[in-house]
Each structure stands twice: as C-alpha cells, then as structure tokens.
Amino acid sequence: MIQNDATVLGILLLVLGLVFYTASLPTPAWVRFYKVIPPLLLCYFLPGLLNTFGIINGSESSLYPVVSRYLLPACLVFFTLGMDWKSLIKLGPPAIIMMLAGTVGVVLGGPVALWIVSIVHPETVLGEGPEAVWRGLATIAGSWIGGGANQTALKEIFQPSDRLFSQVVAVDVLVAELWMAILIYGAGYAARIDSLLRAQSTQIQEVQERLETIELENQRIPATRDLIFLGAIGFGATGLAHFLADWIVPYLSTNFPELEKYSLTSTFFWIVALVTFMGLALSFTPIRKLEYAGASKIGSVFLYLLVATIGMQMDLKAVAENPGLFAIGLIWMLIHAICVLGVARILQIPFFFAAVGSQANVGGSASAPVVAAAFHPSLAPVGVLLSILGYALGTYAGYLTALLMQWVSGW
C-alpha cells in the first residue's frame, strides 16, 4: 500500500517511538508485558507484520540498502571508538571458541537436516539441474556462516534457479531472524541460562560494571560541537571506507581473482572491515572520550533503525509456499543451536559468548552487534570482530557444506 520510502521511514520511526514510549511507562500492565517481551524484539516483529500484511513492501524498499551501507558503518565506528581494551581482554578466548562451534554447527547441520527431511518427505529434496534443492541450500550456508556477500558468491558458484533461490531466501531470512529473536529474548534471562550451563559470568559482569562505572563518572550532556564531531568521525570514516573499498575491490578482482571465494572481493566486506579498524584505531586516541558524549547511544539509535529495516523484509506468509524447505531450515538451525549450546555446556562458557558467537555466523555484521548490545551496548564490538571472522570463513565453509549436501542428495 505504501511505497514512498520517506513515508515508510517515518512509519518505522513511529513504531520505534511507540515501543520505547510504552516500555518507559510505569503502568503495571506495560511493565509485566515488557518483562516477557523485550522492546528490541518488538522493534523487529512489528515492521515484519507491516510487511506481511502488505502495508509496506520491504523487498522493494531502498531503506535497508541505505541503512546497511551508511548508518551501519557509522554505527560500528560509534560502538568501537570507545572500546575499553583492558575490559575486553578480560573476556578471554571463549568468544573465538563459540564462533568456531557455531561454524561447525552450520556445516554439519545442513547435510544432516537435508538427510532427515529426505527420509520423512523425499519430494522436498527432489529436483534436477538448477532446480536441485541442495544448490539453493548452499546459498543459505554462505549466509549463515558469513553473510550476504558469501551467499551471493555461492549462488554464482552453484547456480540455483531464480525460483529456487527466492524460496531459500525466505527460509534464510525467516529462520535466521527467528533465531536472532530467540537470542535477544534469551539475553534477558542470561543469568538463568548461565546457571543451566554451569557457567561463571563473573568476567562479563565485571566488564559491564567497570564500563558502567566509567560511563557514570565521565558522561556529560553533549554540546552541539560534540554531536558535530561525532557526525564528522562516524560518517567521515564511512565515506573513507567506501572510497578505499572502491579502490581495493577492483584491484583485488583484477590481480587476485582467486580471493573471490573468500569474499575478499566484496565491497561490503571491506567497508565493514575498514570502519571497524578505524573505530578500533580511534579507541587509542583522545577521540575515545566522545563515548562519554553519547557515541554508543547514537550508535544504538542507528542499530534499532537497522533492526526495523531488517524486520520489514520478513514475510510470514512465505512459510506456506514451500513448507518442506522451512522444515530443513528449522532442523538445520536446531542442530546449530545444539552444537553451540552443547559446547558452551561442556566447557561451561557463558551464554553471552554462545549467543554472540552463533549470531556472528548466522547474522554477520548486521546483527551480531545487535545481539551483543542486547546484553550491554559496550559489548557490541565483540559481535563486530567475530562477524568479520565469519566473513573470512563464510565462502570456504559454505562451499564445504554445499559439497556435503550434494553428497547426501546422491549427486
């Protein structure tokens, strides 16, 4: 019904404003409601409902490309420029362990899910040539280990039909974002989950308390000058990253075309990598004091808008088009979750690392910081750093997953 992106943007911001207004009300009914449903979850699902019922069209809107290319990089700069390295070092190696556990869960989960569904409902996995189901599922593997760039790379490698690819994209978005919603919801019960995992979250709590104390001692009301500085740094770094990526990608594509299989010829990969590096570099300079003027708060606003634009692409009715594919996706994600939580339980690693490590695979740089920030905004850089590792692994591990699914399919 509504196709004007300016109007859609206004609607999304009104939705966000409504969520945060009701979440701030002291009314007992609203307090009880938000104890069960986190505000961030509504910021995702309400735009999804608008898209599902045809009020807006998320797939044709230009908002997500704009937000992901301009606001997301600036957001990453705002989150990383105030990084407290001493606190993050205290988190130790569990983050990398859980990231790799998530990757293994995706690699094993794809062929196992395909095998299970082929036994229960063989018609779901039929198809020849470009219509072979495993070819479409290969693109999900790239998306769930790295991101959109890896998914595109695997699409070009295995060449699924346009019809099949459109169906697996629906599986990708719906199942992945459902899992992100579960992780965000779980963040509100991290202490209980840590108890079930027999994990000690003392280090994470110490980091949170240290960062909160430093913020309370140093935060100030931002002056206009501070906001201008933040805009200059955030969008200046974004512009510089785009400029450099426009040089790096053609050079690598021409001289080192073999790097394409690692997604190193992806413009978005370099933009994310460069702005993250810039933000981390700024954290060693006096510019990091701008965190006390609200850098991460502005980053959070951008992040919530990103969540809304991600949600507006979700179509709940797509489940009915090919339910068998969604069964594969759900089983696949369940195996990934079992792998991640199983490793966390065995090694007694806190839920924070399990959630962020999982989302760094499944969601990449667009949503791993969202999940990390659901625990504490200052922990968002952990999600950024792990998602970059996911980009590096995505095409390679996705390719391996595709070969395993091809083997399961009997090709």
Disulfide bonds with the S-S distance in Angstrom:
none
